[in-house]
Amino acid sequence: MKVLYVASGIPVPGTLGGSTHTLEVARGLTARGHTVHVVACAHEGWGGLAGLARPVSSRYAGFYLHHINIPKSAALLSAPLIWRLARALAPDVVIERYYNFAGAGILAARQLGIPSLLEVNALIVDPPEVFKRRLDDRIGRPMRRWALAQCRWADRIVTPLHTTVPPEITRAKIVELPWGANVDRLTIAEDGRLIVNRQSSIINMPTVVFLGSFRAWHGVLDFVRAAGLLLAEGRDCRFLLIGDGPERAAAERLAAAWPGRFTFTGAVAYDAVPQLLVGAAIGVAPFNTAGYPALRAAGFFWSPLKVYEYMAAGLPVVTAALHPLNQVIRDRQEGALFAEGDLLGLAAAIARLLDNPAAAQAMGRRARDRVVEHYSWARHCEELEAILREIVQGAPNEYV
């Protein structure tokens, strides 16, 4: 198949979770023998008005990459350009990564009679607590109508949890499919260690790692506070924080009370992550949904890449006991769970693994086996391919 994959406003390559997702899906479908064209951007923000004249096209990682450098909030301005690209390429199917202000790929597919799939990573209609939703309600709900139109026009919707999609859309159209990790770039030796170059700065004592966005709902401040509790008990360990975001400065201020025990890398390239995970003993994903109304409204619809990356690296995982996270990481099998927002519980979960390194390593091996079997990008793309073949070979959209 020839696939046009529209990820407007997402930098590819890039350090965002969306960058990783888009790259791995494109690479995975290419590996399965398909011709993939990705529409993304070279960097976040505006690239000048010239960027709206034509995309900057190249080959990257085996697929075709078409950069249109406009911000996500202005993604619909690229609609004429994406329509022309779709008409010229004549793809068998269009995939679009959903965003409030996107939709040009689904629109072009509808206009040109091409089957389409909507990839949904977030709640399509925000809850009333969100300002954007309240504003939309006041002005007659144009954003809601546009979101529902995209859902109705798409032949299928792929999302980790069906509650991301408004109830007006039939559930028969929705396929729940988790995201994943590239397990091939994180190879494990017989002793359970990751086969990459070790970072000497983090292997002298047990290292506990946080990977991801420094935003309130990712729980980075909870991670640093729990680490402080462990250090106050006299535990001899270090903490590595990989990534960046609005809470980084606050996290660094908290960590300053323990000189030499915290390392902040800032944002790093995707290909550098394995080297940073090599010396770790435990991976932590301390999600706290209190600061994210959408997760409170629809349940934990994320399919967090950090959890799958930890598992692929053979690390036991400490995470919040939220459904369906607690189905990915099972307590005392692939790691340890704690009650969301419970700092003492988070610290105790990490401590249990630090105090039982043999058991922790066994959990890490089970985590690796589980992600390879159920949560790899290769597995995701195999299932995605089956969905795409169904809509390409099937009848026109029967769920409108």
GUZA-216927 format. One record per residue (C-alpha): residue in three letters; x, y, z. Coordinates in nm, 3 decimals. Example, Ala and Ser with C-alpha at 12.3 -4.5 7.8 and 13.67 -1.06 7.14 Angstrom:
<nodes>
+------+---------+---------+---------+
: rest :      c1 :      c2 :      c3 :
+------+---------+---------+---------+
:  ALA :   1.230 :  -0.450 :   0.780 :
:  SER :   1.367 :  -0.106 :   0.714 :
+------+---------+---------+---------+
</nodes>
This chain:
<nodes>
+------+---------+---------+---------+
: rest :      c1 :      c2 :      c3 :
+------+---------+---------+---------+
:  MET :   0.000 :   0.000 :   0.000 :
:  LYS :   0.093 :   0.361 :  -0.044 :
:  VAL :   0.024 :   0.546 :   0.283 :
:  LEU :   0.003 :   0.921 :   0.341 :
:  TYR :   0.054 :   0.986 :   0.713 :
:  VAL :  -0.033 :   1.341 :   0.820 :
:  ALA :   0.115 :   1.456 :   1.153 :
:  SER :   0.077 :   1.832 :   1.125 :
:  GLY :   0.291 :   2.036 :   1.361 :
:  ILE :   0.488 :   1.735 :   1.488 :
:  PRO :   0.867 :   1.763 :   1.447 :
:  VAL :   1.011 :   1.459 :   1.272 :
:  PRO :   1.276 :   1.381 :   1.370 :
:  GLY :   1.229 :   1.531 :   1.715 :
:  THR :   1.230 :   1.478 :   2.090 :
:  LEU :   0.853 :   1.487 :   2.154 :
:  GLY :   0.649 :   1.176 :   2.221 :
:  GLY :   0.453 :   1.254 :   1.905 :
:  SER :   0.781 :   1.267 :   1.712 :
:  THR :   0.872 :   0.919 :   1.833 :
:  HIS :   0.526 :   0.784 :   1.760 :
:  THR :   0.517 :   0.921 :   1.405 :
:  LEU :   0.870 :   0.804 :   1.329 :
:  GLU :   0.813 :   0.451 :   1.456 :
:  VAL :   0.478 :   0.403 :   1.280 :
:  ALA :   0.625 :   0.528 :   0.952 :
:  ARG :   0.934 :   0.315 :   0.992 :
:  GLY :   0.729 :   0.012 :   1.098 :
:  LEU :   0.491 :   0.028 :   0.803 :
:  THR :   0.787 :   0.080 :   0.569 :
:  ALA :   0.952 :  -0.232 :   0.714 :
:  ARG :   0.634 :  -0.423 :   0.630 :
:  GLY :   0.676 :  -0.334 :   0.262 :
:  HIS :   0.457 :  -0.025 :   0.230 :
:  THR :   0.547 :   0.309 :   0.071 :
:  VAL :   0.499 :   0.574 :   0.338 :
:  HIS :   0.483 :   0.951 :   0.296 :
:  VAL :   0.485 :   1.153 :   0.619 :
:  VAL :   0.369 :   1.514 :   0.648 :
:  ALA :   0.529 :   1.671 :   0.956 :
:  CYS :   0.746 :   1.972 :   1.039 :
:  ALA :   1.120 :   2.020 :   1.075 :
:  HIS :   1.083 :   2.216 :   1.400 :
:  GLU :   0.811 :   2.358 :   1.621 :
:  GLY :   0.671 :   2.699 :   1.529 :
:  TRP :   0.652 :   2.899 :   1.208 :
:  GLY :   0.890 :   2.838 :   0.921 :
:  GLY :   0.790 :   3.143 :   0.720 :
:  LEU :   0.518 :   3.197 :   0.461 :
:  ALA :   0.732 :   3.029 :   0.197 :
:  GLY :   0.660 :   2.702 :   0.373 :
:  LEU :   0.297 :   2.724 :   0.263 :
:  ALA :   0.397 :   2.726 :  -0.105 :
:  ARG :   0.530 :   2.371 :  -0.114 :
:  PRO :   0.662 :   2.111 :   0.131 :
:  VAL :   1.033 :   2.044 :   0.170 :
:  SER :   1.060 :   1.678 :   0.075 :
:  SER :   1.333 :   1.423 :   0.141 :
:  ARG :   1.395 :   1.057 :   0.224 :
:  TYR :   1.441 :   0.972 :   0.590 :
:  ALA :   1.470 :   0.634 :   0.767 :
:  GLY :   1.336 :   0.457 :   0.457 :
:  PHE :   1.021 :   0.667 :   0.407 :
:  TYR :   0.938 :   0.997 :   0.237 :
:  LEU :   0.925 :   1.301 :   0.464 :
:  HIS :   0.743 :   1.620 :   0.363 :
:  HIS :   0.806 :   1.914 :   0.597 :
:  ILE :   0.544 :   2.188 :   0.624 :
:  ASN :   0.670 :   2.423 :   0.893 :
:  ILE :   0.365 :   2.570 :   1.060 :
:  PRO :   0.261 :   2.539 :   1.426 :
:  LYS :  -0.003 :   2.289 :   1.534 :
:  SER :  -0.244 :   2.571 :   1.619 :
:  ALA :  -0.243 :   2.680 :   1.253 :
:  ALA :  -0.240 :   2.332 :   1.100 :
:  LEU :  -0.550 :   2.388 :   0.886 :
:  LEU :  -0.365 :   2.654 :   0.687 :
:  SER :  -0.182 :   2.365 :   0.523 :
:  ALA :  -0.507 :   2.211 :   0.392 :
:  PRO :  -0.460 :   2.325 :   0.027 :
:  LEU :  -0.100 :   2.200 :   0.029 :
:  ILE :  -0.195 :   1.862 :   0.178 :
:  TRP :  -0.481 :   1.829 :  -0.073 :
:  ARG :  -0.240 :   1.888 :  -0.363 :
:  LEU :   0.009 :   1.643 :  -0.215 :
:  ALA :  -0.261 :   1.377 :  -0.169 :
:  ARG :  -0.385 :   1.427 :  -0.525 :
:  ALA :  -0.030 :   1.400 :  -0.666 :
:  LEU :   0.065 :   1.094 :  -0.460 :
:  ALA :  -0.269 :   0.912 :  -0.500 :
:  PRO :  -0.221 :   0.709 :  -0.180 :
:  ASP :  -0.427 :   0.399 :  -0.106 :
:  VAL :  -0.505 :   0.531 :   0.242 :
:  VAL :  -0.456 :   0.843 :   0.455 :
:  ILE :  -0.370 :   0.834 :   0.826 :
:  GLU :  -0.404 :   1.155 :   1.025 :
:  ARG :  -0.285 :   1.219 :   1.378 :
:  TYR :  -0.575 :   1.400 :   1.546 :
:  TYR :  -0.535 :   1.750 :   1.683 :
:  ASN :  -0.802 :   2.013 :   1.760 :
:  PHE :  -0.688 :   2.244 :   1.480 :
:  ALA :  -0.579 :   1.977 :   1.232 :
:  GLY :  -0.791 :   1.762 :   1.000 :
:  ALA :  -0.650 :   1.855 :   0.660 :
:  GLY :  -0.557 :   1.494 :   0.584 :
:  ILE :  -0.902 :   1.355 :   0.665 :
:  LEU :  -1.061 :   1.638 :   0.465 :
:  ALA :  -0.840 :   1.570 :   0.162 :
:  ALA :  -0.916 :   1.199 :   0.182 :
:  ARG :  -1.290 :   1.271 :   0.184 :
:  GLN :  -1.267 :   1.511 :  -0.109 :
:  LEU :  -1.054 :   1.273 :  -0.315 :
:  GLY :  -1.243 :   0.954 :  -0.224 :
:  ILE :  -0.948 :   0.794 :  -0.040 :
:  PRO :  -1.005 :   0.567 :   0.264 :
:  SER :  -0.882 :   0.722 :   0.589 :
:  LEU :  -0.789 :   0.639 :   0.945 :
:  LEU :  -0.787 :   0.885 :   1.236 :
:  GLU :  -0.518 :   0.825 :   1.498 :
:  VAL :  -0.635 :   0.965 :   1.832 :
:  ASN :  -0.388 :   1.031 :   2.114 :
:  ALA :  -0.598 :   1.263 :   2.332 :
:  LEU :  -0.955 :   1.339 :   2.432 :
:  ILE :  -1.132 :   1.469 :   2.120 :
:  VAL :  -1.381 :   1.686 :   2.308 :
:  ASP :  -1.239 :   1.852 :   2.619 :
:  PRO :  -1.432 :   1.842 :   2.949 :
:  PRO :  -1.608 :   2.161 :   3.070 :
:  GLU :  -1.323 :   2.244 :   3.311 :
:  VAL :  -1.096 :   2.326 :   3.016 :
:  PHE :  -1.103 :   2.689 :   2.898 :
:  LYS :  -1.086 :   2.588 :   2.532 :
:  ARG :  -1.407 :   2.386 :   2.575 :
:  ARG :  -1.587 :   2.669 :   2.756 :
:  LEU :  -1.486 :   2.913 :   2.482 :
:  ASP :  -1.604 :   2.673 :   2.212 :
:  ASP :  -1.940 :   2.635 :   2.389 :
:  ARG :  -1.984 :   3.014 :   2.404 :
:  ILE :  -1.926 :   3.065 :   2.031 :
:  GLY :  -2.156 :   2.787 :   1.910 :
:  ARG :  -1.929 :   2.479 :   1.930 :
:  PRO :  -1.750 :   2.502 :   1.593 :
:  MET :  -1.454 :   2.299 :   1.725 :
:  ARG :  -1.684 :   2.023 :   1.848 :
:  ARG :  -1.861 :   2.008 :   1.511 :
:  TRP :  -1.527 :   1.993 :   1.328 :
:  ALA :  -1.402 :   1.715 :   1.559 :
:  LEU :  -1.720 :   1.511 :   1.509 :
:  ALA :  -1.697 :   1.562 :   1.132 :
:  GLN :  -1.346 :   1.418 :   1.126 :
:  CYS :  -1.461 :   1.118 :   1.329 :
:  ARG :  -1.754 :   1.057 :   1.095 :
:  TRP :  -1.549 :   1.098 :   0.777 :
:  ALA :  -1.273 :   0.859 :   0.891 :
:  ASP :  -1.327 :   0.493 :   0.803 :
:  ARG :  -1.165 :   0.380 :   1.128 :
:  ILE :  -1.039 :   0.543 :   1.446 :
:  VAL :  -0.740 :   0.397 :   1.631 :
:  THR :  -0.690 :   0.499 :   1.994 :
:  PRO :  -0.563 :   0.338 :   2.316 :
:  LEU :  -0.902 :   0.383 :   2.492 :
:  HIS :  -1.239 :   0.429 :   2.322 :
:  THR :  -1.346 :   0.696 :   2.572 :
:  THR :  -1.129 :   0.950 :   2.385 :
:  VAL :  -1.396 :   0.952 :   2.113 :
:  PRO :  -1.731 :   1.129 :   2.173 :
:  PRO :  -2.033 :   0.904 :   2.241 :
:  GLU :  -2.202 :   1.030 :   1.924 :
:  ILE :  -1.958 :   0.815 :   1.725 :
:  THR :  -2.043 :   0.446 :   1.698 :
:  ARG :  -1.806 :   0.222 :   1.893 :
:  ALA :  -1.794 :  -0.022 :   1.598 :
:  LYS :  -1.573 :   0.225 :   1.412 :
:  ILE :  -1.314 :   0.240 :   1.693 :
:  VAL :  -1.020 :   0.004 :   1.738 :
:  GLU :  -0.837 :   0.015 :   2.072 :
:  LEU :  -0.467 :  -0.030 :   2.002 :
:  PRO :  -0.179 :   0.055 :   2.239 :
:  TRP :   0.132 :   0.237 :   2.128 :
:  GLY :   0.472 :   0.075 :   2.184 :
:  ALA :   0.851 :   0.067 :   2.200 :
:  ASN :   1.119 :  -0.016 :   1.948 :
:  VAL :   1.248 :  -0.329 :   2.116 :
:  ASP :   1.512 :  -0.394 :   1.849 :
:  ARG :   1.718 :  -0.088 :   1.945 :
:  LEU :   1.718 :  -0.198 :   2.310 :
:  THR :   1.889 :  -0.537 :   2.299 :
:  ILE :   1.922 :  -0.739 :   2.619 :
:  ALA :   2.209 :  -0.973 :   2.706 :
:  GLU :   2.165 :  -1.302 :   2.895 :
:  ASP :   2.244 :  -1.129 :   3.225 :
:  GLY :   1.957 :  -0.886 :   3.166 :
:  ARG :   2.177 :  -0.584 :   3.094 :
:  LEU :   2.114 :  -0.351 :   2.805 :
:  ILE :   2.373 :  -0.386 :   2.526 :
:  VAL :   2.482 :  -0.028 :   2.456 :
:  ASN :   2.775 :   0.185 :   2.568 :
:  ARG :   2.753 :   0.246 :   2.943 :
:  GLN :   2.749 :   0.593 :   3.089 :
:  SER :   3.017 :   0.585 :   3.359 :
:  SER :   2.856 :   0.875 :   3.548 :
:  ILE :   2.554 :   0.668 :   3.649 :
:  ILE :   2.678 :   0.314 :   3.715 :
:  ASN :   2.857 :   0.356 :   4.049 :
:  MET :   2.537 :   0.310 :   4.253 :
:  PRO :   2.175 :   0.216 :   4.177 :
:  THR :   2.016 :   0.473 :   3.947 :
:  VAL :   1.643 :   0.541 :   3.935 :
:  VAL :   1.531 :   0.706 :   3.611 :
:  PHE :   1.247 :   0.935 :   3.505 :
:  LEU :   1.201 :   0.980 :   3.130 :
:  GLY :   0.955 :   1.213 :   2.963 :
:  SER :   0.784 :   1.549 :   2.971 :
:  PHE :   0.826 :   1.770 :   3.277 :
:  ARG :   0.457 :   1.854 :   3.306 :
:  ALA :   0.234 :   1.837 :   3.613 :
:  TRP :   0.043 :   1.524 :   3.514 :
:  HIS :   0.365 :   1.331 :   3.448 :
:  GLY :   0.445 :   1.359 :   3.817 :
:  VAL :   0.805 :   1.479 :   3.791 :
:  LEU :   0.781 :   1.683 :   4.113 :
:  ASP :   0.633 :   1.380 :   4.291 :
:  PHE :   0.932 :   1.182 :   4.164 :
:  VAL :   1.184 :   1.431 :   4.307 :
:  ARG :   0.999 :   1.456 :   4.640 :
:  ALA :   0.983 :   1.078 :   4.673 :
:  ALA :   1.353 :   1.060 :   4.588 :
:  GLY :   1.420 :   1.308 :   4.869 :
:  LEU :   1.237 :   1.082 :   5.113 :
:  LEU :   1.458 :   0.790 :   5.010 :
:  LEU :   1.776 :   0.995 :   5.041 :
:  ALA :   1.667 :   1.121 :   5.383 :
:  GLU :   1.651 :   0.756 :   5.492 :
:  GLY :   2.017 :   0.726 :   5.399 :
:  ARG :   1.974 :   0.522 :   5.082 :
:  ASP :   2.275 :   0.519 :   4.854 :
:  CYS :   2.124 :   0.582 :   4.512 :
:  ARG :   2.109 :   0.837 :   4.234 :
:  PHE :   1.829 :   0.980 :   4.024 :
:  LEU :   1.844 :   1.053 :   3.652 :
:  LEU :   1.584 :   1.279 :   3.489 :
:  ILE :   1.568 :   1.271 :   3.109 :
:  GLY :   1.361 :   1.534 :   2.930 :
:  ASP :   1.238 :   1.888 :   2.966 :
:  GLY :   0.926 :   2.092 :   3.023 :
:  PRO :   0.765 :   2.366 :   3.234 :
:  GLU :   0.830 :   2.195 :   3.569 :
:  ARG :   1.202 :   2.139 :   3.515 :
:  ALA :   1.310 :   2.452 :   3.706 :
:  ALA :   1.094 :   2.359 :   4.005 :
:  ALA :   1.230 :   2.002 :   3.996 :
:  GLU :   1.588 :   2.130 :   3.991 :
:  ARG :   1.518 :   2.357 :   4.290 :
:  LEU :   1.385 :   2.062 :   4.490 :
:  ALA :   1.680 :   1.845 :   4.387 :
:  ALA :   1.933 :   2.110 :   4.493 :
:  ALA :   1.891 :   1.996 :   4.855 :
:  TRP :   2.081 :   1.678 :   4.760 :
:  PRO :   2.398 :   1.782 :   4.570 :
:  GLY :   2.536 :   1.518 :   4.338 :
:  ARG :   2.237 :   1.285 :   4.364 :
:  PHE :   2.029 :   1.418 :   4.073 :
:  THR :   2.126 :   1.448 :   3.708 :
:  PHE :   1.910 :   1.646 :   3.464 :
:  THR :   1.990 :   1.581 :   3.099 :
:  GLY :   1.739 :   1.816 :   2.938 :
:  ALA :   1.574 :   1.714 :   2.611 :
:  VAL :   1.776 :   1.449 :   2.430 :
:  ALA :   1.760 :   1.297 :   2.083 :
:  TYR :   1.554 :   0.981 :   2.052 :
:  ASP :   1.858 :   0.776 :   1.952 :
:  ALA :   2.041 :   0.883 :   2.270 :
:  VAL :   1.784 :   0.734 :   2.508 :
:  PRO :   1.923 :   0.376 :   2.516 :
:  GLN :   2.265 :   0.500 :   2.630 :
:  LEU :   2.100 :   0.691 :   2.912 :
:  LEU :   1.893 :   0.393 :   3.027 :
:  VAL :   2.189 :   0.153 :   3.035 :
:  GLY :   2.299 :   0.220 :   3.391 :
:  ALA :   1.952 :   0.243 :   3.543 :
:  ALA :   1.810 :  -0.005 :   3.790 :
:  ILE :   1.447 :   0.113 :   3.797 :
:  GLY :   1.222 :   0.317 :   3.567 :
:  VAL :   0.956 :   0.539 :   3.724 :
:  ALA :   0.636 :   0.677 :   3.565 :
:  PRO :   0.460 :   0.857 :   3.854 :
:  PHE :   0.155 :   0.986 :   3.668 :
:  ASN :  -0.075 :   1.219 :   3.860 :
:  THR :  -0.399 :   1.301 :   3.677 :
:  ALA :  -0.508 :   1.569 :   3.927 :
:  GLY :  -0.370 :   1.841 :   3.699 :
:  TYR :  -0.525 :   1.707 :   3.378 :
:  PRO :  -0.908 :   1.726 :   3.361 :
:  ALA :  -0.927 :   1.522 :   3.039 :
:  LEU :  -0.778 :   1.218 :   3.213 :
:  ARG :  -1.020 :   1.262 :   3.501 :
:  ALA :  -1.311 :   1.277 :   3.256 :
:  ALA :  -1.224 :   0.989 :   3.023 :
:  GLY :  -0.996 :   0.764 :   3.226 :
:  PHE :  -0.626 :   0.708 :   3.167 :
:  PHE :  -0.636 :   0.705 :   2.788 :
:  TRP :  -0.263 :   0.756 :   2.744 :
:  SER :  -0.047 :   0.470 :   2.622 :
:  PRO :   0.279 :   0.607 :   2.772 :
:  LEU :   0.590 :   0.551 :   2.565 :
:  LYS :   0.817 :   0.587 :   2.869 :
:  VAL :   0.666 :   0.276 :   3.029 :
:  TYR :   0.724 :   0.069 :   2.715 :
:  GLU :   1.079 :   0.207 :   2.677 :
:  TYR :   1.162 :   0.109 :   3.037 :
:  MET :   1.024 :  -0.239 :   2.973 :
:  ALA :   1.220 :  -0.274 :   2.649 :
:  ALA :   1.535 :  -0.179 :   2.840 :
:  GLY :   1.470 :  -0.460 :   3.088 :
:  LEU :   1.387 :  -0.228 :   3.378 :
:  PRO :   1.128 :  -0.300 :   3.646 :
:  VAL :   0.872 :  -0.019 :   3.636 :
:  VAL :   0.719 :   0.179 :   3.921 :
:  THR :   0.396 :   0.348 :   3.816 :
:  ALA :   0.054 :   0.457 :   3.942 :
:  ALA :  -0.215 :   0.192 :   3.989 :
:  LEU :  -0.440 :   0.338 :   3.719 :
:  HIS :  -0.640 :   0.134 :   3.471 :
:  PRO :  -0.522 :   0.029 :   3.213 :
:  LEU :  -0.164 :   0.101 :   3.328 :
:  ASN :  -0.211 :  -0.168 :   3.592 :
:  GLN :  -0.276 :  -0.417 :   3.311 :
:  VAL :   0.054 :  -0.332 :   3.142 :
:  ILE :   0.261 :  -0.329 :   3.462 :
:  ARG :   0.132 :  -0.587 :   3.705 :
:  ASP :   0.233 :  -0.542 :   4.067 :
:  ARG :   0.526 :  -0.767 :   4.166 :
:  GLN :   0.543 :  -0.914 :   3.817 :
:  GLU :   0.688 :  -0.638 :   3.595 :
:  GLY :   0.734 :  -0.380 :   3.869 :
:  ALA :   0.557 :  -0.209 :   4.156 :
:  LEU :   0.234 :  -0.006 :   4.169 :
:  PHE :   0.134 :   0.270 :   4.411 :
:  ALA :  -0.178 :   0.477 :   4.469 :
:  GLU :  -0.182 :   0.782 :   4.245 :
:  GLY :  -0.056 :   1.094 :   4.425 :
:  ASP :   0.071 :   0.900 :   4.729 :
:  LEU :   0.430 :   1.022 :   4.784 :
:  LEU :   0.497 :   0.777 :   5.065 :
:  GLY :   0.359 :   0.495 :   4.851 :
:  LEU :   0.576 :   0.601 :   4.557 :
:  ALA :   0.888 :   0.610 :   4.775 :
:  ALA :   0.800 :   0.273 :   4.929 :
:  ALA :   0.749 :   0.114 :   4.585 :
:  ILE :   1.093 :   0.231 :   4.471 :
:  ALA :   1.245 :   0.117 :   4.802 :
:  ARG :   1.103 :  -0.235 :   4.764 :
:  LEU :   1.284 :  -0.276 :   4.434 :
:  LEU :   1.608 :  -0.119 :   4.561 :
:  ASP :   1.605 :  -0.353 :   4.861 :
:  ASN :   1.555 :  -0.664 :   4.646 :
:  PRO :   1.783 :  -0.630 :   4.344 :
:  ALA :   1.751 :  -0.994 :   4.239 :
:  ALA :   1.372 :  -0.976 :   4.241 :
:  ALA :   1.387 :  -0.640 :   4.062 :
:  GLN :   1.605 :  -0.783 :   3.787 :
:  ALA :   1.364 :  -1.075 :   3.743 :
:  MET :   1.079 :  -0.824 :   3.710 :
:  GLY :   1.282 :  -0.635 :   3.451 :
:  ARG :   1.329 :  -0.951 :   3.246 :
:  ARG :   0.955 :  -1.022 :   3.264 :
:  ALA :   0.887 :  -0.662 :   3.161 :
:  ARG :   1.113 :  -0.706 :   2.860 :
:  ASP :   0.939 :  -1.030 :   2.758 :
:  ARG :   0.598 :  -0.866 :   2.799 :
:  VAL :   0.675 :  -0.559 :   2.587 :
:  VAL :   0.825 :  -0.773 :   2.311 :
:  GLU :   0.515 :  -0.991 :   2.300 :
:  HIS :   0.243 :  -0.728 :   2.342 :
:  TYR :   0.366 :  -0.368 :   2.321 :
:  SER :   0.632 :  -0.331 :   2.051 :
:  TRP :   0.601 :  -0.088 :   1.761 :
:  ALA :   0.640 :  -0.391 :   1.533 :
:  ARG :   0.331 :  -0.549 :   1.691 :
:  HIS :   0.144 :  -0.217 :   1.668 :
:  CYS :   0.226 :  -0.181 :   1.298 :
:  GLU :   0.126 :  -0.541 :   1.225 :
:  GLU :  -0.219 :  -0.474 :   1.373 :
:  LEU :  -0.239 :  -0.132 :   1.211 :
:  GLU :  -0.160 :  -0.286 :   0.872 :
:  ALA :  -0.453 :  -0.527 :   0.912 :
:  ILE :  -0.688 :  -0.235 :   0.985 :
:  LEU :  -0.559 :  -0.039 :   0.686 :
:  ARG :  -0.601 :  -0.338 :   0.454 :
:  GLU :  -0.957 :  -0.381 :   0.577 :
:  ILE :  -1.059 :  -0.025 :   0.500 :
:  VAL :  -0.873 :  -0.017 :   0.167 :
:  GLN :  -1.030 :  -0.342 :   0.048 :
:  GLY :  -1.367 :  -0.287 :   0.211 :
:  ALA :  -1.673 :  -0.083 :   0.124 :
:  PRO :  -1.694 :   0.298 :   0.163 :
:  ASN :  -1.744 :   0.429 :   0.516 :
:  GLU :  -2.043 :   0.238 :   0.656 :
:  TYR :  -2.051 :   0.413 :   0.992 :
:  VAL :  -2.143 :   0.766 :   0.884 :
+------+---------+---------+---------+
</nodes>
